[in-house]
Amino acid sequence: MAKLKILEFPDPRLRKKAVPVEKVDAALGTLIDDMFETMYAAPGIGLAATQVDVHRRFLVADVSSEKNEPWVLINPVILERDGVEVSEEGCLSVPGYYESVERAEQVRVRFQNRDGEEVEASFDGLLAVCIQHEIDHLDGKLFVDYLSEAKRQRIRKRLLKDRKHRVEDRVAAV
């Protein structure tokens, strides 16, 4: 397995809409394993393929505290949304920032599992929020898009400044 590089906002590749997965095979399985390793190491609870510069419609998630309830959703489609929940969200592509976002409290989703079998399942609570967040990534949308323009621009400028300092620190260390 290998840790993958996570793209960070405002990288334009995060805005690219993912295309459906055509074939569930061993290569996809390896990429899924790498995404889980990357997500757990980050540490995070969800990761969409778009975030690792793979523009195919699948995501991984695990909101359990023991990290032993992994979900793989390939070609996910939200069929139903119910209720409203406002919760604080963060994102591996927007490191260090957390903001309140309104999402559906429950969702019903059709997807293929890791074996390529079509499944319909209902999710609620944190897992429902996580899945909606990751599906947004597959559609080229980030949680900062739910914020005001002013707040989004502040976050963008701060992340660019932080990235510049990290690069300068690496150059100085050489």
Order of alpha helices (4+ residues) and beta strands (2+ residues): alpha-beta-beta-beta-beta-beta-beta-beta-alpha-alpha
